[in-house]
Amino acid sequence: MDILYKNDDFVFSYRVGGILIREGKILLQKPVNDDYAIIGGHVSSMETSKETLIREFKEEIHADISVDNLMAIGEIFFPWGDKPCHQICLYYKIHLENENSIPLTGSFWGYDDFDNKRIDLEFCWVPLKELEKGLKVYPLELIPYILQPKEEAVHFISRQI
C-alpha cells in the first residue's frame, strides 16, 4: 500500500527517486504529453526508501540497481488534479547492477500502474548538457544538485503552486 493520502482538501505523497548517470547522460522518464521527471515511485508501507527504489526500477524497466548515497530531500508542492499536493521525496544516486539489462542509449518504453491504470512511460538517456541548457525536468530545483553534486545530502523546496 503506497504512502499516498488523499482527502477532500489535499494530497500527501511520500516518494523516492533515482539519479542514474552514465557517460554524461541521465536516465529520465517522460509520461506521454508531460515533462521529464526523475524515475521513482511511492514508498509502500513498511518498505524502506531504498527498497522502494529497487522495486520501482525492477517493475518499470526491468533493471536491477544498487542504491548509493542520498543526494537530496525535496519538499514539493504541486497541483494533483484539482487539489494541492505536499510531497516529500528522497533522491538517491544509483547505478545499474547489469548494464545489459536496459538500452544504454536513446530511449525505450516501460510502464507504471497508478490508480489501477496503466501509464506508458518513455525512458530517455538525456545528455547532462541539455539540463544545463534549461531542459525542463521536474523538480526544477533539483537540477543544480544533479549537475554539481554536493558531498552531503541537500534539502530543497519546490513550490509549483
Beta strands, then each sheet from edge to edge (+ up, - down):
strand 1: 4-6
strand 2: 11-22
strand 3: 25-31
strand 4: 36-37
strand 5: 39-42
strand 6: 65-80
strand 7: 83-96
strand 8: 107-114
strand 9: 117-127
strand 10: 137-138
strand 11: 154-159
sheet 1: 1+ 2- 3+ 9- 8+
sheet 2: 1+ 2- 5+
sheet 3: 1+ 2- 7- 6+ 11+
sheet 4: 4+ 10+
end
